[in-house]
Amino acid sequence: MKIPSTKIDLENLIFARAAFLHAEVDGVRGELVSVLPDICLQVMISVYNAFFADENRAFLGEDAAGVASFWRRFAWERIPPPPLVRAYGVPFFKQDFWAELFWSSFCNN
């Protein structure tokens, strides 16, 4: 039997347990958090945070100014360039008249 020994193995165990319990696991300032009071899940999250929170924060470079600039950049990048069309709920795609005509005729039959 293989004993989990890497960061990704522990992450997989945490998210597998959360999926089994239909629980959400969020990342906050480099740490994983969940509000579900499942002891097994909370212990795995505590172990993960004890060993990897500092590494995650260093990797993400999270600070107050960084978070604000991230959201400004995110909002700026959401504006599509002119030849692209944005549909609600779809990232973006290049407008293709012939494909739209085909799907329009296909869906109306």
Biopython code that builds the backbone (N, CA, C, O; Angstrom):
import numpy as np
from Bio.PDB.StructureBuilder import StructureBuilder

atoms = [
    (1, "MET", "N", (0.842, -1.180, 0.000)),
    (1, "MET", "CA", (0.000, 0.000, 0.000)),
    (1, "MET", "C", (0.880, 1.234, 0.000)),
    (1, "MET", "O", (1.803, 1.352, 0.806)),
    (2, "LYS", "N", (0.591, 2.148, -0.906)),
    (2, "LYS", "CA", (1.367, 3.376, -0.999)),
    (2, "LYS", "C", (0.864, 4.375, 0.033)),
    (2, "LYS", "O", (-0.340, 4.606, 0.138)),
    (3, "ILE", "N", (1.764, 4.959, 0.784)),
    (3, "ILE", "CA", (1.424, 5.986, 1.764)),
    (3, "ILE", "C", (1.591, 7.342, 1.085)),
    (3, "ILE", "O", (2.659, 7.626, 0.543)),
    (4, "PRO", "N", (0.550, 8.192, 1.103)),
    (4, "PRO", "CA", (0.688, 9.502, 0.465)),
    (4, "PRO", "C", (1.829, 10.297, 1.089)),
    (4, "PRO", "O", (1.917, 10.443, 2.308)),
    (5, "SER", "N", (2.691, 10.801, 0.229)),
    (5, "SER", "CA", (3.840, 11.502, 0.772)),
    (5, "SER", "C", (4.110, 12.825, 0.089)),
    (5, "SER", "O", (5.058, 13.523, 0.446)),
    (6, "THR", "N", (3.311, 13.173, -0.865)),
    (6, "THR", "CA", (3.561, 14.426, -1.565)),
    (6, "THR", "C", (2.380, 15.376, -1.401)),
    (6, "THR", "O", (1.293, 14.986, -0.974)),
    (7, "LYS", "N", (2.623, 16.610, -1.747)),
    (7, "LYS", "CA", (1.599, 17.641, -1.642)),
    (7, "LYS", "C", (0.380, 17.291, -2.486)),
    (7, "LYS", "O", (-0.753, 17.417, -2.023)),
    (8, "ILE", "N", (0.604, 16.857, -3.706)),
    (8, "ILE", "CA", (-0.516, 16.552, -4.595)),
    (8, "ILE", "C", (-1.329, 15.363, -4.086)),
    (8, "ILE", "O", (-2.548, 15.335, -4.255)),
    (9, "ASP", "N", (-0.675, 14.388, -3.469)),
    (9, "ASP", "CA", (-1.406, 13.252, -2.906)),
    (9, "ASP", "C", (-2.344, 13.716, -1.793)),
    (9, "ASP", "O", (-3.496, 13.285, -1.722)),
    (10, "LEU", "N", (-1.847, 14.590, -0.930)),
    (10, "LEU", "CA", (-2.670, 15.098, 0.155)),
    (10, "LEU", "C", (-3.809, 15.958, -0.380)),
    (10, "LEU", "O", (-4.935, 15.870, 0.110)),
    (11, "GLU", "N", (-3.524, 16.789, -1.381)),
    (11, "GLU", "CA", (-4.583, 17.581, -1.998)),
    (11, "GLU", "C", (-5.658, 16.673, -2.593)),
    (11, "GLU", "O", (-6.851, 16.932, -2.438)),
    (12, "ASN", "N", (-5.232, 15.611, -3.273)),
    (12, "ASN", "CA", (-6.198, 14.682, -3.868)),
    (12, "ASN", "C", (-7.063, 14.020, -2.807)),
    (12, "ASN", "O", (-8.267, 13.858, -3.002)),
    (13, "LEU", "N", (-6.466, 13.640, -1.695)),
    (13, "LEU", "CA", (-7.238, 13.041, -0.605)),
    (13, "LEU", "C", (-8.246, 14.032, -0.025)),
    (13, "LEU", "O", (-9.391, 13.675, 0.252)),
    (14, "ILE", "N", (-7.815, 15.266, 0.155)),
    (14, "ILE", "CA", (-8.699, 16.296, 0.704)),
    (14, "ILE", "C", (-9.889, 16.524, -0.219)),
    (14, "ILE", "O", (-11.034, 16.533, 0.233)),
    (15, "PHE", "N", (-9.622, 16.708, -1.511)),
    (15, "PHE", "CA", (-10.710, 17.000, -2.436)),
    (15, "PHE", "C", (-11.579, 15.768, -2.712)),
    (15, "PHE", "O", (-12.766, 15.907, -3.005)),
    (16, "ALA", "N", (-11.004, 14.574, -2.620)),
    (16, "ALA", "CA", (-11.816, 13.363, -2.756)),
    (16, "ALA", "C", (-12.770, 13.232, -1.573)),
    (16, "ALA", "O", (-13.944, 12.909, -1.753)),
    (17, "ARG", "N", (-12.271, 13.481, -0.370)),
    (17, "ARG", "CA", (-13.129, 13.425, 0.819)),
    (17, "ARG", "C", (-14.223, 14.492, 0.735)),
    (17, "ARG", "O", (-15.384, 14.227, 1.048)),
    (18, "ALA", "N", (-13.846, 15.684, 0.313)),
    (18, "ALA", "CA", (-14.822, 16.773, 0.190)),
    (18, "ALA", "C", (-15.889, 16.426, -0.853)),
    (18, "ALA", "O", (-17.071, 16.698, -0.645)),
    (19, "ALA", "N", (-15.475, 15.830, -1.964)),
    (19, "ALA", "CA", (-16.446, 15.448, -2.986)),
    (19, "ALA", "C", (-17.379, 14.362, -2.463)),
    (19, "ALA", "O", (-18.578, 14.383, -2.742)),
    (20, "PHE", "N", (-16.836, 13.422, -1.713)),
    (20, "PHE", "CA", (-17.649, 12.356, -1.130)),
    (20, "PHE", "C", (-18.702, 12.925, -0.187)),
    (20, "PHE", "O", (-19.829, 12.432, -0.135)),
    (21, "LEU", "N", (-18.332, 13.960, 0.554)),
    (21, "LEU", "CA", (-19.238, 14.580, 1.528)),
    (21, "LEU", "C", (-20.055, 15.732, 0.935)),
    (21, "LEU", "O", (-20.859, 16.347, 1.635)),
    (22, "HIS", "N", (-19.850, 16.022, -0.347)),
    (22, "HIS", "CA", (-20.511, 17.147, -1.018)),
    (22, "HIS", "C", (-20.201, 18.456, -0.291)),
    (22, "HIS", "O", (-21.084, 19.284, -0.067)),
    (23, "ALA", "N", (-18.946, 18.621, 0.068)),
    (23, "ALA", "CA", (-18.504, 19.815, 0.798)),
    (23, "ALA", "C", (-17.634, 20.672, -0.113)),
    (23, "ALA", "O", (-17.027, 20.177, -1.063)),
    (24, "GLU", "N", (-17.588, 21.940, 0.188)),
    (24, "GLU", "CA", (-16.727, 22.858, -0.544)),
    (24, "GLU", "C", (-15.421, 23.040, 0.210)),
    (24, "GLU", "O", (-15.402, 23.115, 1.438)),
    (25, "VAL", "N", (-14.333, 23.109, -0.538)),
    (25, "VAL", "CA", (-13.026, 23.438, 0.014)),
    (25, "VAL", "C", (-12.532, 24.642, -0.768)),
    (25, "VAL", "O", (-12.457, 24.608, -1.996)),
    (26, "ASP", "N", (-12.198, 25.700, -0.055)),
    (26, "ASP", "CA", (-11.751, 26.932, -0.687)),
    (26, "ASP", "C", (-10.310, 27.221, -0.306)),
    (26, "ASP", "O", (-9.807, 26.721, 0.700)),
    (27, "GLY", "N", (-9.656, 28.028, -1.116)),
    (27, "GLY", "CA", (-8.321, 28.501, -0.818)),
    (27, "GLY", "C", (-8.388, 29.941, -0.349)),
    (27, "GLY", "O", (-8.967, 30.793, -1.023)),
    (28, "VAL", "N", (-7.800, 30.214, 0.797)),
    (28, "VAL", "CA", (-7.787, 31.565, 1.348)),
    (28, "VAL", "C", (-6.371, 31.872, 1.805)),
    (28, "VAL", "O", (-5.853, 31.240, 2.727)),
    (29, "ARG", "N", (-5.743, 32.857, 1.146)),
    (29, "ARG", "CA", (-4.389, 33.283, 1.490)),
    (29, "ARG", "C", (-3.425, 32.101, 1.627)),
    (29, "ARG", "O", (-2.654, 32.017, 2.583)),
    (30, "GLY", "N", (-3.485, 31.195, 0.650)),
    (30, "GLY", "CA", (-2.555, 30.078, 0.613)),
    (30, "GLY", "C", (-2.959, 28.877, 1.439)),
    (30, "GLY", "O", (-2.273, 27.855, 1.411)),
    (31, "GLU", "N", (-4.054, 28.972, 2.172)),
    (31, "GLU", "CA", (-4.512, 27.855, 2.998)),
    (31, "GLU", "C", (-5.810, 27.291, 2.447)),
    (31, "GLU", "O", (-6.574, 27.996, 1.787)),
    (32, "LEU", "N", (-6.053, 26.016, 2.722)),
    (32, "LEU", "CA", (-7.327, 25.409, 2.383)),
    (32, "LEU", "C", (-8.257, 25.541, 3.577)),
    (32, "LEU", "O", (-7.819, 25.418, 4.721)),
    (33, "VAL", "N", (-9.534, 25.792, 3.324)),
    (33, "VAL", "CA", (-10.526, 25.900, 4.386)),
    (33, "VAL", "C", (-11.818, 25.231, 3.946)),
    (33, "VAL", "O", (-12.157, 25.204, 2.763)),
    (34, "SER", "N", (-12.533, 24.689, 4.933)),
    (34, "SER", "CA", (-13.848, 24.120, 4.708)),
    (34, "SER", "C", (-14.657, 24.305, 5.980)),
    (34, "SER", "O", (-14.129, 24.170, 7.084)),
    (35, "VAL", "N", (-15.934, 24.612, 5.824)),
    (35, "VAL", "CA", (-16.789, 24.824, 6.993)),
    (35, "VAL", "C", (-17.435, 23.530, 7.475)),
    (35, "VAL", "O", (-18.048, 23.511, 8.542)),
    (36, "LEU", "N", (-17.310, 22.456, 6.715)),
    (36, "LEU", "CA", (-17.920, 21.189, 7.116)),
    (36, "LEU", "C", (-17.230, 20.649, 8.367)),
    (36, "LEU", "O", (-16.002, 20.563, 8.394)),
    (37, "PRO", "N", (-17.989, 20.283, 9.404)),
    (37, "PRO", "CA", (-17.365, 19.815, 10.650)),
    (37, "PRO", "C", (-16.994, 18.330, 10.622)),
    (37, "PRO", "O", (-17.178, 17.627, 11.616)),
    (38, "ASP", "N", (-16.478, 17.856, 9.496)),
    (38, "ASP", "CA", (-16.028, 16.471, 9.399)),
    (38, "ASP", "C", (-14.603, 16.379, 9.941)),
    (38, "ASP", "O", (-13.700, 17.047, 9.437)),
    (39, "ILE", "N", (-14.403, 15.558, 10.962)),
    (39, "ILE", "CA", (-13.101, 15.494, 11.639)),
    (39, "ILE", "C", (-11.996, 15.065, 10.690)),
    (39, "ILE", "O", (-10.914, 15.652, 10.693)),
    (40, "CYS", "N", (-12.257, 14.043, 9.876)),
    (40, "CYS", "CA", (-11.236, 13.550, 8.947)),
    (40, "CYS", "C", (-10.813, 14.642, 7.968)),
    (40, "CYS", "O", (-9.621, 14.857, 7.746)),
    (41, "LEU", "N", (-11.786, 15.324, 7.388)),
    (41, "LEU", "CA", (-11.486, 16.401, 6.442)),
    (41, "LEU", "C", (-10.731, 17.535, 7.118)),
    (41, "LEU", "O", (-9.762, 18.049, 6.560)),
    (42, "GLN", "N", (-11.158, 17.932, 8.307)),
    (42, "GLN", "CA", (-10.506, 19.035, 9.010)),
    (42, "GLN", "C", (-9.075, 18.697, 9.407)),
    (42, "GLN", "O", (-8.201, 19.562, 9.365)),
    (43, "VAL", "N", (-8.827, 17.443, 9.793)),
    (43, "VAL", "CA", (-7.458, 17.039, 10.146)),
    (43, "VAL", "C", (-6.566, 17.072, 8.914)),
    (43, "VAL", "O", (-5.437, 17.559, 8.978)),
    (44, "MET", "N", (-7.064, 16.556, 7.790)),
    (44, "MET", "CA", (-6.253, 16.588, 6.562)),
    (44, "MET", "C", (-5.959, 18.023, 6.139)),
    (44, "MET", "O", (-4.845, 18.332, 5.716)),
    (45, "ILE", "N", (-6.947, 18.894, 6.252)),
    (45, "ILE", "CA", (-6.737, 20.303, 5.899)),
    (45, "ILE", "C", (-5.734, 20.949, 6.850)),
    (45, "ILE", "O", (-4.885, 21.727, 6.412)),
    (46, "SER", "N", (-5.817, 20.643, 8.130)),
    (46, "SER", "CA", (-4.868, 21.198, 9.107)),
    (46, "SER", "C", (-3.438, 20.749, 8.815)),
    (46, "SER", "O", (-2.504, 21.548, 8.888)),
    (47, "VAL", "N", (-3.273, 19.488, 8.489)),
    (47, "VAL", "CA", (-1.935, 18.968, 8.154)),
    (47, "VAL", "C", (-1.430, 19.653, 6.883)),
    (47, "VAL", "O", (-0.279, 20.086, 6.818)),
    (48, "TYR", "N", (-2.293, 19.745, 5.883)),
    (48, "TYR", "CA", (-1.901, 20.403, 4.639)),
    (48, "TYR", "C", (-1.456, 21.837, 4.894)),
    (48, "TYR", "O", (-0.399, 22.258, 4.423)),
    (49, "ASN", "N", (-2.266, 22.588, 5.644)),
    (49, "ASN", "CA", (-1.927, 23.982, 5.924)),
    (49, "ASN", "C", (-0.650, 24.115, 6.729)),
    (49, "ASN", "O", (0.128, 25.043, 6.505)),
    (50, "ALA", "N", (-0.421, 23.198, 7.667)),
    (50, "ALA", "CA", (0.788, 23.263, 8.484)),
    (50, "ALA", "C", (2.044, 23.113, 7.626)),
    (50, "ALA", "O", (3.054, 23.765, 7.887)),
    (51, "PHE", "N", (1.984, 22.268, 6.619)),
    (51, "PHE", "CA", (3.174, 22.010, 5.813)),
    (51, "PHE", "C", (3.276, 22.888, 4.564)),
    (51, "PHE", "O", (4.384, 23.183, 4.117)),
    (52, "PHE", "N", (2.145, 23.314, 3.989)),
    (52, "PHE", "CA", (2.207, 23.934, 2.672)),
    (52, "PHE", "C", (1.656, 25.352, 2.572)),
    (52, "PHE", "O", (1.751, 25.949, 1.500)),
    (53, "ALA", "N", (1.095, 25.913, 3.617)),
    (53, "ALA", "CA", (0.508, 27.263, 3.528)),
    (53, "ALA", "C", (1.563, 28.309, 3.181)),
    (53, "ALA", "O", (1.331, 29.155, 2.317)),
    (54, "ASP", "N", (2.714, 28.262, 3.840)),
    (54, "ASP", "CA", (3.767, 29.251, 3.555)),
    (54, "ASP", "C", (4.271, 29.122, 2.114)),
    (54, "ASP", "O", (4.511, 30.119, 1.432)),
    (55, "GLU", "N", (4.423, 27.880, 1.672)),
    (55, "GLU", "CA", (4.863, 27.638, 0.288)),
    (55, "GLU", "C", (3.840, 28.186, -0.701)),
    (55, "GLU", "O", (4.210, 28.799, -1.703)),
    (56, "ASN", "N", (2.559, 27.969, -0.425)),
    (56, "ASN", "CA", (1.507, 28.472, -1.308)),
    (56, "ASN", "C", (1.482, 29.991, -1.344)),
    (56, "ASN", "O", (1.348, 30.585, -2.413)),
    (57, "ARG", "N", (1.611, 30.625, -0.178)),
    (57, "ARG", "CA", (1.613, 32.091, -0.136)),
    (57, "ARG", "C", (2.805, 32.658, -0.906)),
    (57, "ARG", "O", (2.672, 33.653, -1.619)),
    (58, "ALA", "N", (3.954, 32.030, -0.761)),
    (58, "ALA", "CA", (5.139, 32.499, -1.489)),
    (58, "ALA", "C", (4.948, 32.316, -2.996)),
    (58, "ALA", "O", (5.330, 33.179, -3.786)),
    (59, "PHE", "N", (4.357, 31.192, -3.385)),
    (59, "PHE", "CA", (4.126, 30.919, -4.801)),
    (59, "PHE", "C", (3.101, 31.881, -5.395)),
    (59, "PHE", "O", (3.288, 32.396, -6.497)),
    (60, "LEU", "N", (2.018, 32.119, -4.658)),
    (60, "LEU", "CA", (0.953, 32.982, -5.155)),
    (60, "LEU", "C", (1.290, 34.456, -5.033)),
    (60, "LEU", "O", (0.730, 35.286, -5.749)),
    (61, "GLY", "N", (2.202, 34.785, -4.130)),
    (61, "GLY", "CA", (2.573, 36.180, -3.930)),
    (61, "GLY", "C", (1.404, 37.021, -3.475)),
    (61, "GLY", "O", (1.248, 38.164, -3.905)),
    (62, "GLU", "N", (0.585, 36.461, -2.609)),
    (62, "GLU", "CA", (-0.624, 37.156, -2.188)),
    (62, "GLU", "C", (-0.326, 38.197, -1.114)),
    (62, "GLU", "O", (0.309, 37.914, -0.098)),
    (63, "ASP", "N", (-0.796, 39.384, -1.370)),
    (63, "ASP", "CA", (-0.822, 40.447, -0.382)),
    (63, "ASP", "C", (-1.971, 41.377, -0.776)),
    (63, "ASP", "O", (-2.606, 41.161, -1.808)),
    (64, "ALA", "N", (-2.239, 42.375, 0.002)),
    (64, "ALA", "CA", (-3.392, 43.239, -0.258)),
    (64, "ALA", "C", (-3.276, 43.942, -1.604)),
    (64, "ALA", "O", (-4.250, 44.003, -2.354)),
    (65, "ALA", "N", (-2.108, 44.469, -1.919)),
    (65, "ALA", "CA", (-1.927, 45.169, -3.189)),
    (65, "ALA", "C", (-2.002, 44.191, -4.355)),
    (65, "ALA", "O", (-2.541, 44.519, -5.412)),
    (66, "GLY", "N", (-1.461, 42.987, -4.161)),
    (66, "GLY", "CA", (-1.479, 41.981, -5.219)),
    (66, "GLY", "C", (-2.881, 41.527, -5.555)),
    (66, "GLY", "O", (-3.206, 41.332, -6.726)),
    (67, "VAL", "N", (-3.717, 41.355, -4.545)),
    (67, "VAL", "CA", (-5.089, 40.924, -4.774)),
    (67, "VAL", "C", (-5.863, 42.000, -5.531)),
    (67, "VAL", "O", (-6.604, 41.691, -6.464)),
    (68, "ALA", "N", (-5.695, 43.255, -5.136)),
    (68, "ALA", "CA", (-6.394, 44.347, -5.814)),
    (68, "ALA", "C", (-5.948, 44.454, -7.267)),
    (68, "ALA", "O", (-6.783, 44.627, -8.155)),
    (69, "SER", "N", (-4.644, 44.353, -7.524)),
    (69, "SER", "CA", (-4.159, 44.462, -8.899)),
    (69, "SER", "C", (-4.600, 43.259, -9.730)),
    (69, "SER", "O", (-4.843, 43.393, -10.929)),
    (70, "PHE", "N", (-4.704, 42.088, -9.106)),
    (70, "PHE", "CA", (-5.188, 40.907, -9.820)),
    (70, "PHE", "C", (-6.598, 41.148, -10.349)),
    (70, "PHE", "O", (-6.877, 40.858, -11.513)),
    (71, "TRP", "N", (-7.493, 41.676, -9.506)),
    (71, "TRP", "CA", (-8.875, 41.886, -9.926)),
    (71, "TRP", "C", (-8.994, 42.996, -10.954)),
    (71, "TRP", "O", (-9.859, 42.934, -11.828)),
    (72, "ARG", "N", (-8.141, 44.014, -10.867)),
    (72, "ARG", "CA", (-8.147, 45.050, -11.905)),
    (72, "ARG", "C", (-7.738, 44.453, -13.251)),
    (72, "ARG", "O", (-8.366, 44.724, -14.274)),
    (73, "ARG", "N", (-6.694, 43.650, -13.241)),
    (73, "ARG", "CA", (-6.225, 42.995, -14.475)),
    (73, "ARG", "C", (-7.286, 42.031, -15.000)),
    (73, "ARG", "O", (-7.529, 41.970, -16.206)),
    (74, "PHE", "N", (-7.916, 41.279, -14.102)),
    (74, "PHE", "CA", (-8.964, 40.338, -14.487)),
    (74, "PHE", "C", (-10.110, 41.071, -15.192)),
    (74, "PHE", "O", (-10.570, 40.631, -16.245)),
    (75, "ALA", "N", (-10.569, 42.180, -14.619)),
    (75, "ALA", "CA", (-11.658, 42.962, -15.216)),
    (75, "ALA", "C", (-11.242, 43.526, -16.569)),
    (75, "ALA", "O", (-12.046, 43.551, -17.501)),
    (76, "TRP", "N", (-9.992, 43.981, -16.689)),
    (76, "TRP", "CA", (-9.507, 44.536, -17.946)),
    (76, "TRP", "C", (-9.467, 43.463, -19.024)),
    (76, "TRP", "O", (-9.816, 43.740, -20.172)),
    (77, "GLU", "N", (-9.046, 42.234, -18.684)),
    (77, "GLU", "CA", (-8.937, 41.170, -19.667)),
    (77, "GLU", "C", (-10.285, 40.610, -20.090)),
    (77, "GLU", "O", (-10.367, 39.913, -21.102)),
    (78, "ARG", "N", (-11.332, 40.895, -19.350)),
    (78, "ARG", "CA", (-12.665, 40.402, -19.718)),
    (78, "ARG", "C", (-13.249, 41.158, -20.901)),
    (78, "ARG", "O", (-14.240, 40.711, -21.480)),
    (79, "ILE", "N", (-12.669, 42.280, -21.273)),
    (79, "ILE", "CA", (-13.160, 43.036, -22.429)),
    (79, "ILE", "C", (-12.579, 42.383, -23.680)),
    (79, "ILE", "O", (-11.364, 42.404, -23.879)),
    (80, "PRO", "N", (-13.439, 41.798, -24.533)),
    (80, "PRO", "CA", (-12.915, 41.086, -25.700)),
    (80, "PRO", "C", (-12.436, 42.035, -26.788)),
    (80, "PRO", "O", (-13.000, 43.115, -26.965)),
    (81, "PRO", "N", (-11.400, 41.640, -27.516)),
    (81, "PRO", "CA", (-10.960, 42.441, -28.656)),
    (81, "PRO", "C", (-12.042, 42.467, -29.743)),
    (81, "PRO", "O", (-12.910, 41.595, -29.749)),
    (82, "PRO", "N", (-12.017, 43.442, -30.663)),
    (82, "PRO", "CA", (-13.094, 43.638, -31.638)),
    (82, "PRO", "C", (-13.537, 42.416, -32.449)),
    (82, "PRO", "O", (-14.745, 42.234, -32.594)),
    (83, "PRO", "N", (-12.656, 41.566, -32.989)),
    (83, "PRO", "CA", (-13.206, 40.483, -33.818)),
    (83, "PRO", "C", (-13.828, 39.348, -32.997)),
    (83, "PRO", "O", (-14.314, 38.369, -33.564)),
    (84, "LEU", "N", (-13.814, 39.474, -31.687)),
    (84, "LEU", "CA", (-14.341, 38.401, -30.855)),
    (84, "LEU", "C", (-15.683, 38.791, -30.271)),
    (84, "LEU", "O", (-15.938, 39.966, -30.006)),
    (85, "VAL", "N", (-16.530, 37.814, -30.075)),
    (85, "VAL", "CA", (-17.861, 38.048, -29.539)),
    (85, "VAL", "C", (-17.977, 37.286, -28.227)),
    (85, "VAL", "O", (-17.530, 36.144, -28.121)),
    (86, "ARG", "N", (-18.571, 37.918, -27.239)),
    (86, "ARG", "CA", (-18.737, 37.257, -25.948)),
    (86, "ARG", "C", (-20.214, 36.940, -25.749)),
    (86, "ARG", "O", (-21.074, 37.817, -25.836)),
    (87, "ALA", "N", (-20.485, 35.675, -25.482)),
    (87, "ALA", "CA", (-21.838, 35.254, -25.148)),
    (87, "ALA", "C", (-21.901, 35.019, -23.650)),
    (87, "ALA", "O", (-20.907, 34.627, -23.041)),
    (88, "TYR", "N", (-23.065, 35.256, -23.050)),
    (88, "TYR", "CA", (-23.199, 35.084, -21.612)),
    (88, "TYR", "C", (-22.896, 33.644, -21.235)),
    (88, "TYR", "O", (-23.475, 32.718, -21.801)),
    (89, "GLY", "N", (-21.996, 33.450, -20.285)),
    (89, "GLY", "CA", (-21.659, 32.123, -19.800)),
    (89, "GLY", "C", (-20.613, 31.405, -20.638)),
    (89, "GLY", "O", (-20.217, 30.292, -20.291)),
    (90, "VAL", "N", (-20.156, 32.004, -21.728)),
    (90, "VAL", "CA", (-19.141, 31.390, -22.586)),
    (90, "VAL", "C", (-17.944, 32.332, -22.593)),
    (90, "VAL", "O", (-18.123, 33.538, -22.763)),
    (91, "PRO", "N", (-16.716, 31.814, -22.411)),
    (91, "PRO", "CA", (-15.559, 32.721, -22.350)),
    (91, "PRO", "C", (-15.516, 33.688, -23.537)),
    (91, "PRO", "O", (-15.810, 34.869, -23.353)),
    (92, "PHE", "N", (-15.174, 33.251, -24.708)),
    (92, "PHE", "CA", (-15.342, 34.041, -25.920)),
    (92, "PHE", "C", (-14.993, 33.170, -27.111)),
    (92, "PHE", "O", (-14.273, 32.180, -26.985)),
    (93, "PHE", "N", (-15.497, 33.541, -28.234)),
    (93, "PHE", "CA", (-15.241, 32.790, -29.447)),
    (93, "PHE", "C", (-15.266, 33.743, -30.622)),
    (93, "PHE", "O", (-15.892, 34.802, -30.568)),
    (94, "LYS", "N", (-14.580, 33.359, -31.683)),
    (94, "LYS", "CA", (-14.580, 34.180, -32.881)),
    (94, "LYS", "C", (-15.901, 33.979, -33.604)),
    (94, "LYS", "O", (-16.373, 32.851, -33.748)),
    (95, "GLN", "N", (-16.484, 35.054, -34.051)),
    (95, "GLN", "CA", (-17.774, 34.977, -34.720)),
    (95, "GLN", "C", (-17.605, 34.259, -36.057)),
    (95, "GLN", "O", (-16.734, 34.604, -36.855)),
    (96, "ASP", "N", (-18.450, 33.257, -36.288)),
    (96, "ASP", "CA", (-18.402, 32.467, -37.509)),
    (96, "ASP", "C", (-19.809, 32.433, -38.102)),
    (96, "ASP", "O", (-20.664, 31.662, -37.665)),
    (97, "PHE", "N", (-20.033, 33.282, -39.104)),
    (97, "PHE", "CA", (-21.358, 33.427, -39.679)),
    (97, "PHE", "C", (-21.890, 32.100, -40.226)),
    (97, "PHE", "O", (-23.045, 31.754, -39.978)),
    (98, "TRP", "N", (-21.066, 31.354, -40.966)),
    (98, "TRP", "CA", (-21.530, 30.120, -41.598)),
    (98, "TRP", "C", (-21.878, 29.066, -40.556)),
    (98, "TRP", "O", (-22.852, 28.332, -40.721)),
    (99, "ALA", "N", (-21.111, 28.985, -39.508)),
    (99, "ALA", "CA", (-21.428, 28.022, -38.444)),
    (99, "ALA", "C", (-22.724, 28.411, -37.746)),
    (99, "ALA", "O", (-23.545, 27.548, -37.434)),
    (100, "GLU", "N", (-22.911, 29.698, -37.503)),
    (100, "GLU", "CA", (-24.146, 30.148, -36.866)),
    (100, "GLU", "C", (-25.352, 29.897, -37.763)),
    (100, "GLU", "O", (-26.418, 29.516, -37.279)),
    (101, "LEU", "N", (-25.189, 30.107, -39.056)),
    (101, "LEU", "CA", (-26.272, 29.839, -40.000)),
    (101, "LEU", "C", (-26.623, 28.352, -40.012)),
    (101, "LEU", "O", (-27.797, 27.981, -40.012)),
    (102, "PHE", "N", (-25.593, 27.507, -40.022)),
    (102, "PHE", "CA", (-25.818, 26.068, -40.004)),
    (102, "PHE", "C", (-26.563, 25.651, -38.743)),
    (102, "PHE", "O", (-27.566, 24.942, -38.818)),
    (103, "TRP", "N", (-26.076, 26.087, -37.589)),
    (103, "TRP", "CA", (-26.714, 25.687, -36.329)),
    (103, "TRP", "C", (-28.113, 26.269, -36.210)),
    (103, "TRP", "O", (-29.001, 25.645, -35.629)),
    (104, "SER", "N", (-28.312, 27.445, -36.750)),
    (104, "SER", "CA", (-29.637, 28.050, -36.730)),
    (104, "SER", "C", (-30.615, 27.221, -37.553)),
    (104, "SER", "O", (-31.732, 26.966, -37.103)),
    (105, "SER", "N", (-30.218, 26.797, -38.743)),
    (105, "SER", "CA", (-31.095, 25.979, -39.585)),
    (105, "SER", "C", (-31.271, 24.583, -38.981)),
    (105, "SER", "O", (-32.345, 23.991, -39.089)),
    (106, "PHE", "N", (-30.235, 24.068, -38.357)),
    (106, "PHE", "CA", (-30.305, 22.732, -37.757)),
    (106, "PHE", "C", (-31.252, 22.733, -36.546)),
    (106, "PHE", "O", (-32.039, 21.802, -36.376)),
    (107, "CYS", "N", (-31.176, 23.756, -35.724)),
    (107, "CYS", "CA", (-31.986, 23.823, -34.498)),
    (107, "CYS", "C", (-33.430, 24.157, -34.788)),
    (107, "CYS", "O", (-34.304, 23.801, -33.998)),
    (108, "ASN", "N", (-33.718, 24.831, -35.898)),
    (108, "ASN", "CA", (-35.086, 25.223, -36.212)),
    (108, "ASN", "C", (-35.873, 24.135, -36.922)),
    (108, "ASN", "O", (-37.070, 24.299, -37.155)),
    (109, "ASN", "N", (-35.227, 23.024, -37.272)),
    (109, "ASN", "CA", (-35.932, 21.923, -37.958)),
    (109, "ASN", "C", (-36.435, 20.903, -37.003)),
    (109, "ASN", "O", (-37.046, 19.918, -37.416)),
]
sb = StructureBuilder()
sb.init_structure("model")
sb.init_model(0)
sb.init_chain("A")
sb.init_seg("    ")
for serial, (resi, resn, name, xyz) in enumerate(atoms, 1):
    if name == "N":
        sb.init_residue(resn, " ", resi, " ")
    sb.init_atom(name, np.array(xyz, "f"), 0.0, 1.0, " ", f" {name:<3s}", serial, name[0])
structure = sb.get_structure()
